[in-house]
Amino acid sequence: MTHDPIDSGLRQILDAISDGVYVTTSDRRIVFWSAGAERITGYQADEVIGTSCADEVLVHTDLMGKRLCLEGCPLQECISTGAGQTLSEVFLKRKDGERLAVYVKTTVLETGGETYGVEIFGELESVAGKALAEQVQRLSDSAITDPLTGLFNRRYLDAALSQQYALYRRLGRHYGLIHIDVDSLKAVNDTLGHVVGDEAIRFVAGILSDNVRKMDLAARYGGDEFVVICAQTTPQGLSRYGRRIVRLVHDSRFAPAEEAGLRLTVSAGGAFVAPDDDDERAGLARADAAMYTAKRGGYDGFALDAAGHGE
């Protein structure tokens, strides 16, 4: 049985401070989550204790969008080397979806013959001031988000996809991809103009933003195309996911198009990472090909690539 590193007296102290504190085992399984962590993140202790910080509960990223939970985790580095770290430009994703600039400090705790990792984090504004915190937030947002839709941009997507593929090769963590294309955007642009076309792109992006799972990532790939990286799924789950996205757009009413006698729909293709994928682009290419299969089937549909189904 794992030793409890936090006795009742220490719990009271840690819960009394405003910073967030969480404690993990040497393999990064969370065993303590403070009241401050609950306040800052919106996650209650019973929602995260027992999970791994490698599951990206907080989706830690640096200023340029590198996902630290997957690669470059400061807590993992601290546990491995015993050397504490301090980072002043880290972002976490709250339960409500807000990205928050924070500072992070890590240390190790030796007790009961076991080694634990401790992360302390707090709002950057509280130590750097509001103006600087807002400046850091703007810098990060401009580096990794698409200005039209507010989704992650192609640059961030490429980095995240590279990390997912590396984790698949190293740890066997499977993932799926959904490539989405707006079917009728040319007709909208030709009939109503490009301003309304941009509104249509934002409309689809809003549906994605509201409906992708918290563990997943939605990005604008370019033009009227979007990609969703689906973590911890199966081919069957990926198919249900993709069909749901297509149905959500179909069932939503984009008023300018409807009033002009047009219907805004999307076609989507899904691909599951496969053992013979040479790099992270292979799965995306198969998802793209599957999307065109859906288009050839009459638009407003989903097609699943056949590779990887045996896994």
Secondary structure, 3 states (H helix, E strand, C coil): CCCCCCCHHHHHHHHHCCCEEEEECCCCEEEEECHHHHHHHCCCHHHHCCCEHHHCCCCCECCCCCECCCCCCHHHHHHHHCCCEEEEEEEEECCCCCEEEEEEEEEEEEECCEEEEEEEEEEHHHHHCHHHHHHHHHHHHHHHECCCCCCECHHHHHHHHHHHHHHHHHHCCCEEEEEEEECCHHHHHHHHCHHHHHHHHHHHHHHHHHHCCCCCEEEEEECCEEEEEEECCCHHHHHHHHHHHHHHHHHCCCHHHHHCCCCCCEEEEEEECCCCCCCHHHHHHHHHHHHHHHHHCCCCCEEECCCCCCC
